[in-house]
């Protein structure tokens, strides 16, 4: 009756003595392996039947004999269908009345289908995770492209509109200065030949000497203003430049300066605080091979976040308190070893907690209020610096002290 029950069990059941000779096994075992029960019972050790597949079985036998507790193992065997099967095995010592070990009883379950299903599920999960990551990266790329396209078009349009009248004014100022010099020279001749009393009285009335001295200075100052506007226009075009599908040499400092210029309106003093001070400590950097438009966005995002942090740190503080410990952004650049540069952008704002720092580059993570932050800015920064340029970015922050972002970029793309 016991043999009949064992034979119909859907699992493998067998017993071997401590020397590896098979004492019995059920039909399920025999049928799956494709070897008659009589063949197993006829040999002195099951390895004579199982060949190379016996190696793992013998190891688990030894482990079972070395402990009194049941031994669990996983074994891979080639069955009668010619396929490798994954088996979950439980072995326990069989002892006689005197407590002597007289054999090992084994139970085996074919877990191949379950293992394959688990592997398939794991593979599908990995595919889903990769798909989600790809979608997130695509979203970041779309947001980045849309933002830079809109801002670039606006800035490029403004720069173009500025250039036309400034070019006209600057050109006319040069001509006006030369013409004024001729008029002044002619006026000097006229004064020397005209009646002294009438000319002297009128010259004194209009303070002619002062006008002759000041008019050229006025034109020079207007020319300086035109040159300054031209410089601003150049910076705007630098910021809004479109990237090609390959990296080009670029002066990092031009990109940082253009981002500062775009954000200058947020740095100015207002009724709540003094002006935010921006300190630049530029090293002697070479041009690096990069996508300039993308790096400009990195600088823009980091500087905008620094300004946000400073404004948040000002909450509850008076104008005089802020003036005593002014808001400050420090930007440092330097060559790092061979073939790399380092850019550090730091603020003396509120800093951040360790748990926030660990998630700061995560997709959609933000500490800002509803409507103030998308959780994409720093994710885009990380994508551009690390994935697009093969660099690295780290954040160092201390609560109540400030935050520093350090970007390392290769000089050669």
Buried (B, 14 or more C-beta within 10 A) or exposed (E): EEEEEBBEEEBBBBBBBBEBBBBBBBBBBBBBBEBEBEEBEEBEBBBEBBEEBBEBBBEBBEEBBEEEEEBEBEBEBBBEEEEEBBBBBBBBBBEEEEEEBEBBBBBBBBBBEEBEEEEEEEEEEEEEEEEEEEEBBEBBBEBBBEBBEEBBEEBBEBBEEBBEEBEEBBEEBEEBBEEBEEEBEEBEEEBEEEEEEEBEEEBEEEEBEEEBEEBEEEBEEBBEBBEEBBEBBBBBBBBBBEBEEEBBEBBBBBBBBBBBBBBEEBBEEEEEBBEBEBEEEBBEBEEBBBBBBBBBBBBBBBBBBBBBBBBEBBEEBEBEEBEEEEBBBBBBBBBBEEEBBBBBBBBBBBBBEEEBBEBBBEBEBBBEEEEEBEBBBBBBBBBBBBEBBEBBBEBBBEEEEBBBBBBBBBBEB
